[in-house]
Amino acid sequence: MSKRTQSGHSSSHNSETAKQTINEAQDQAKATAFQMKNEVGEQVEKAKSALVDQVEHQKDRASGSLNQTADALNEAAGNLNADSVPRQLLSGAASGLRSVSEQMEGKNVGEIADGLSGFARRNPAAFLGGAVLAGFAIARFARASRPSNEGSDTSQTQAPASMRQTEARSVKSPGSATNFSTPGAS
């Protein structure tokens, strides 16, 4: 065999080996990509499932809170005169809250979102008004449930500035006959 024939044969063999190596690398890359895609898909499904569970839990809590609020409104209405307008308003609000709570309990989160979306399209002004009222209610609830400053004296902050200044001037020394102490002082 001549050197040209050997080199041509060797070159052809190297070319075949290179093609085979490239094909194997492509197959391995495809398999790895497929595996990664499946793993990512599984993780996304797990995350979706966890999110849906969390939202369902929050929905159940909200429904319970609505029922508690409705009970409180009914109790407050029961303490008012039978024919009074405030009693009728409180009873109506309690009935509405209980109805919303029952509807929430019977539906999944997707159905509730679809219902809100449809309501918003049919009645945009009512939806915006309800959103504003809900925002105020949430803000008031958050403010009311905020922990108070334990150990701090709030009487000084509640008194008008003129009274605090007068109080501070009226404090006498420990040896005097009348000894006033300022709030919070010991």
HUPERA-V489771 format. One record per pair of residues at least 4 apart in sequence whose C-alpha atoms are under 8 Angstrom apart, sorted by sequence separation. I is the first residue (numbers start at 0). J is the second residue. D is the distance in Angstrom with one decimal. If there is no record, write none. Layout:
I,J,D
I,J,D
This chain:
0,4,6.3
1,5,6.3
2,6,6.0
3,7,5.9
4,8,5.9
5,9,5.9
6,10,5.8
7,11,6.0
8,12,6.1
9,13,6.1
10,14,6.1
11,15,6.2
12,16,6.2
13,17,6.0
14,18,6.2
15,19,6.1
16,20,6.1
17,21,6.1
18,22,6.1
19,23,6.1
20,24,6.1
21,25,6.1
22,26,6.1
23,27,6.1
24,28,6.0
25,29,6.1
26,30,6.1
27,31,6.1
28,32,6.0
29,33,6.1
30,34,6.1
31,35,6.1
32,36,6.0
33,37,6.2
34,38,6.2
35,39,6.0
36,40,6.0
37,41,6.2
38,42,6.2
39,43,6.1
40,44,6.2
41,45,6.2
42,46,6.1
43,47,6.1
44,48,6.0
45,49,6.1
46,50,6.1
47,51,6.1
48,52,6.1
49,53,6.1
50,54,6.1
51,55,6.0
52,56,6.1
53,57,6.2
54,58,6.0
55,59,6.2
56,60,6.3
57,61,6.1
58,62,6.1
59,63,6.2
60,64,6.2
61,65,6.1
62,66,6.3
63,67,6.2
64,68,6.1
65,69,6.1
66,70,6.1
67,71,6.2
68,72,6.1
69,73,6.1
70,74,6.1
71,75,6.1
72,76,6.0
73,77,6.1
74,78,6.7
75,79,7.1
77,81,7.9
79,83,7.0
82,86,7.3
83,87,6.5
84,88,6.1
85,89,6.0
86,90,6.0
87,91,6.0
88,92,6.1
89,93,6.1
90,94,6.1
91,95,6.1
92,96,6.1
93,97,6.1
94,98,6.2
95,99,6.2
96,100,6.1
97,101,6.2
98,102,6.2
99,103,6.1
100,104,6.3
101,105,6.4
102,106,6.5
103,107,7.6
106,110,5.9
107,111,6.4
108,112,6.2
109,113,6.1
110,114,6.1
111,115,6.2
112,116,6.1
113,117,6.1
114,118,6.1
115,119,6.0
116,120,6.3
117,121,6.2
118,122,5.8
119,123,4.8
122,126,6.1
123,127,6.1
124,128,6.1
125,129,6.0
126,130,6.1
127,131,6.2
128,132,6.2
129,133,6.0
130,134,6.1
131,135,6.3
132,136,6.1
133,137,6.0
134,138,6.1
135,139,6.1
136,140,6.0
137,141,6.0
138,142,6.1
139,143,6.0
140,144,6.0
141,145,6.1
152,156,7.9
153,157,6.3
154,158,6.3
158,162,6.4
159,163,6.6
160,164,6.3
161,165,6.3
162,166,6.1
163,167,6.2
164,168,6.4
165,169,6.3
166,170,6.8
171,175,6.4
180,184,6.4
0,5,6.7
81,86,6.9
82,87,7.5
106,111,6.4
118,123,7.5
158,163,6.7
173,178,6.4
180,185,7.7
79,85,7.6
80,86,7.0
119,125,7.7
171,177,6.9
172,178,6.8
79,86,5.8
119,126,5.3
171,178,5.5
103,111,7.0
118,126,7.1
119,127,7.9
155,163,6.9
170,178,6.6
171,179,6.5
76,85,7.4
77,86,7.3
170,179,5.1
76,86,4.6
169,179,7.1
170,180,6.2
75,86,7.9
76,87,7.5
170,181,7.2
76,89,5.6
75,89,7.5
76,90,6.1
167,181,6.7
166,181,6.8
73,89,6.7
72,89,5.7
73,90,5.7
72,90,6.7
72,92,7.5
73,93,6.1
72,93,5.6
69,92,7.4
70,93,7.0
69,93,4.2
68,93,7.3
69,94,7.0
69,96,5.9
155,182,6.7
68,96,7.7
69,97,6.1
154,182,7.3
66,96,6.9
152,182,7.2
65,96,5.8
66,97,5.7
152,183,5.9
65,97,6.6
151,183,8.0
65,99,7.9
66,100,6.5
65,100,6.0
62,99,8.0
63,100,7.4
62,100,4.7
61,100,7.9
62,101,7.5
62,103,6.5
62,104,6.8
59,103,7.9
58,103,7.2
59,104,6.9
58,104,8.0
58,108,7.6
55,107,7.3
55,108,6.6
54,108,7.2
51,108,7.9
